[in-house]
Amino acid sequence: MIWDDAKQKVAITLELKTAVLRVRLTKSWIAIAIQNSIHLYKFSSPPERTAIFETADNPLGICCLGSKIVAFPGRSPGKVQLVELGSGNVSIIPAHASALRAMDLSSDGQYLATASETGTLIRVFSTSNCSKIAELRRGVDPAFIFSIAISPNSSMVAVTSDKSTLHIFDLPIPSTSEPNSPMSPSRRSQSPHVLADEDPPNNQKWGFLSKIPLLPRVFSDIYSFASTHFEMGDETAGLNGSSLSYLPTLGSLPNRPQKGILGWIDNSVIICIGTGRDARWERFKVGERPGVADEGQRTVWREGWRKYLGG
C-alpha cells in the first residue's frame, strides 16, 4: 500500500502472490522485490506494470532505484542487472563470484557499490559503461555486510558489518571517467569481459605498497580512512539455544531484525539505524575532529544517539 500523506489516505494498492521483501519509490516509478523477481511499475493511478525481471535468490530484497536506472541481482549469483527505465535497455555487471548481499546507487545514478556474501571487498562500478572504478577492502576475514551508502557528492562510501564496525572509505573517482549519463547510448549492453576477481589498475590504488612487484594484493587494496563502533543491539538465541542466521532461509522472511542501516544526512553526517528490542539511531560525524591530538586527520565519531521505541 502506498500512502498519500497530503490526502491522508491510501492512494495505491498492489497485490503480489508472494511476500514483498522491499519497495523502492521515485516520483515516476515503483520497484518491488520478491524472492526471485523484480516488478517494475509506472507511478500512476492505477499503476502500470511495465516489466518483470527474474533474479537469483534474493532473500534480502536487494534493489536500488534511481531517476533513470534500476539495479538488482541478475539471474546468476554475484551478477548485477542494470535496466534503463526509459528504454528498457539491460546491462549485466559480473560484480562478484558469490551472491550479492548489499548494494547502493549514488544519488546521481553514476556509481553503484556492491558487496557479496563473503563481505571482504566492496566494489564500485560506473553505471555509464559498467567498468569497475574502485575496490575497497573492509577486511580479510569474512563478514556479513549490513549496509552500503554512497555520500551525496559520491566522494565517500560508508559500510557496516556484523563486526559491529562502521567503515568510511574515500571513493577514488578516476579523473578520466567519462561524463556520460547513466545508461547513455555509448555504453555496452553486456560486459562479460569484466572479471569478478580482476585487480584494479595501480593508479586506482593508494600508497607506495601498490607499486612493489609481486606484493600480495591485500597490502595494496584501498582500506577505510576511518572506522568506529556502532551499537549492534540485543542478540537473542533461536530455538534450543541455537543462534539465528542473518540470512533467511529460502522462501522465508528475515528472522532477525536489520541492523546498521545507513543514510547520509549530508556529506559529513551519517545516520546508522538499528532495530529490534534495543531499537536506536546513532548520528556520526566524518571529518577533522576538533580538539584531537592529530589535527588535520580525518576520522569518524559518534555525535549522539537515541532510542526511538518506548520501554
N, C-alpha and C positions, 0 to 999 in steps of 0.2 A: 504494500500500500504506500502511495506517495501522498504526503500531507501538504495541503495548501495552507500555509500559516496565515496568509492575509485574509483568506475566506474562512479560516478555522473549520476546515472540513477535508475529508479525503477526496483528492482530485482524480487519482488514477488507481485502479486495482488490476494487478496482473496475476494470473494463476499459472503455476507450473506443476508438473506431475511429481517432481522430487524436491527435496529440501533446497531452499535458496541459501547459498553459502556466502554470497557477497553481492552488493548492489553498488554501482558507480553511476553518478549523475553529472551531466553538464546541462546547460540551458537548452541543448538541442538533442541530446542522446541519453539513452539509458542502457547500461550493460549489466546483465545479470549472470552470475557464475553459479553453476551447479556442478555436480561431481565430475562429469565428463563432457561438458559443453558450455559455451558462452552464447547467451541470447542477446541480440542487439536490436534495440527499438529506437525509432524516432520519437522524440519527446513531443507528443501531440495528444489531442483528445478526440477520439480514442487513440492510444499509442499504436504506431505501425511497426510491426516486426519486420526488419529488413534482412536479417540473416541469423543462422545458427551455425556455430563453428565447433567441430569436435575437438576435444583436448585429451591429453593424457590424464590419468587420475589426478584430480585437483582438489584434495580434501580440504585445503585451506581457502579455496575460492580465490586464488590469486588472479588479479585483473587490475589493469591501470587504464584509465580513460582520460584522454586529453581532448582539446578542442578539435584536433584534426586526425588523431590516430587512437586506436585502442590496442593494448598489448596484453597477451595472456599466454599460458603454456601451449606449446604445439602438440601435435599428436604423439610425438616421441618424447620420452623423459629428457629434460635438460634443454629442450629447444623452446624458443620464444616465437610466437606468431605476432607479426605487426600487420594491422589492417588499416588502410586509409579509409576514413569514414566517408569522404566524398565520392570516391571512385570504386571502393571495394578492393583495390589492389592489395595483394598479400605478399609479405616478405617473411622469410624464415631466418632466424639467428640461432645457430647451434651454440648456445651460450655455455653449457656445462655438460659434463659426462654423466651426471646423476640428476635426479629430479629437482625441479625448482622448488624453493621454499620461501623466497621473498623477492619482491620486485618493486621498483618505484620509477615513475616517469617524471622528468623535470617539468617545472611549471610552464616552460615554453615549448615542451614537447621535443626538444632537440636531443635529449640524452635519456638513456634507460639503464638503470642499475639493477643487477641481478645477483642472487646467491642461490646455491644449491643446498641439498640436504647435508652435504659434507660441512659447509659452514666455515671453511678456512679462507676462501677468496671471495671478494666482491668484484664483479666485472662490470665495466661501464661501456656502453656502446652508443655510437652516433646513430640516431634514427634516420638520418638523411641518406646514409649509404651502408648501414649495418656493420660498419667497421668497429673493432674494439679499440677504445682510446685510452683505457686505464685498467689496471689490475691491482686491486687493493687487498692487502693481506691482513685479515683480522687476527690470525694466529696460526700456529702449526697444528694444534690438536683440534679434532672435530668439535663442532658446537652447533646448536640449533639457533639459527638466526630468527629473532623475533620480528624485527622491523628494519627497513632501509628508508632513509629520507634524504633527498637532494635539497640543498638550500635554495631559497627563491632565486638567487642570482647564479646558481649552478657552480659555485666556487667550492663547495664542501659537500661531503656525504657523511651522514650520521648512521650508525649501526648499533643495534642492541642484540644481545645473545643470552643464552641460558647460563653464561658465565657471570651474569649479573653486572656486566660491564657495558658502558656506553663509549663507543669509539667515534672520534671525529677525524675524518680524512680530508686533506686537500684534494680537489679534483683537478688534475693537470690537463686542462684542455689544450690540445695541440694548437699552436699558433697558425698552422697551415690548414686547419679544418675549414671545410667549405661552408659558406654561409647559406647553404640550401635550406629551404624549409623542410619540415618532416615529410617524408614520403614524396619528395619532389620528383619530377619526371626523370631526372638524371640517375635516380637510384636504381639498383638492380632488384628484380622481383625475387630472386633467390640468391643466397650467398653460401653455397655448400663448401667453398674453399676456406671459410673462416673456421679454423680448428679450435675445439674447446680447450685444448691444452697448450696452445701456442704461447710462446714467450713474447711479451711486448718489446718493441724496439728499445734500445738503450736510451734514446733521447726521451722516452716516456718514463724513465726511472730516475731516482734521485740518488745522489751520493757517489763518492769515488768507488765504492764497492761494486757498483754495477759495471765498471769498466775493467775489472780484473777478470781475465780469461778463466773459464772452467770453474768459476766460483759457483757453488750451489745457489740456485735461483732464490732460495728463501732469504738470502742475505741482501739481494738486490731488489726485492719487491718493495712497493710503497706501503709503509706502515702508517698507522694513525699518528698525527702530531700531538694528540691529547686524548686522554681517556679518564673515566671516573666511574664510580659505583652508582647503580640505581637500585631502588628497592624492588626485590623480586616478590615480596609479599608472602602471605601464608602459604605453606605447602601442605597438602593433605594426601594421605595414602589411599590407595584403591582398596578393593575388596581383599580380605585376608592379609592386609598389610602390604600388598604389592604396590609399587609405585605406578603412578599414572603416566602415560606417554604423552608427549607434546604433540605427537601426530595421531590424529584419529584413525581408527581402522576403516578399511574400505567400506563405503556406503553408510557411514555413521557420521554424526555431527561431532565437532571437537568436544572432548570430555575434560578439558582443562581450560580455565579462563585465560584469555590473552593477556600477555604481559609486555611491557617495554614498547608500546606502540608510540611512534614518534611523529611529531609535527612541528615544523618550523614556524615561529611567530614572525620573525624577520631574519635577516642574515647574521644575527648574533645571538638570538634567543631561540631555544628549542624546548618543547614540552614532551615529557615522557609519561605516558598514561598506563596504569595497571588496572586490573580488575580483580574480582574475587572478594573474599571476606575482608581483605585489607586494601580495598579499592582506594587509590590515591593518584594524584597527578603531581609531577615534580617539574620545576622550572630550572633550566640550566642556561648558563651564560657562556659564550665562546668568545675568546679574545685575550687581551692582556689584562690580567687581574691587578687592580690597584693594591698597592701596599705589600706586594710579594717581593721576595729577595731577587728573583730573576726577572728584572724589569725588561720589557721588550719581548718576552717569550709568551707565545700564545698558549692558553690552557682552557680547560672547561671546568666549571664548578657549579654546584647547586645553589641557586639563589633562594629557593623556598619550596615548600610542598604543602599539600592539603588533602585530607581525606574528603571524598565527595559523597560518601554514603554514611548515613547515620548509624549509631550503635557503638 
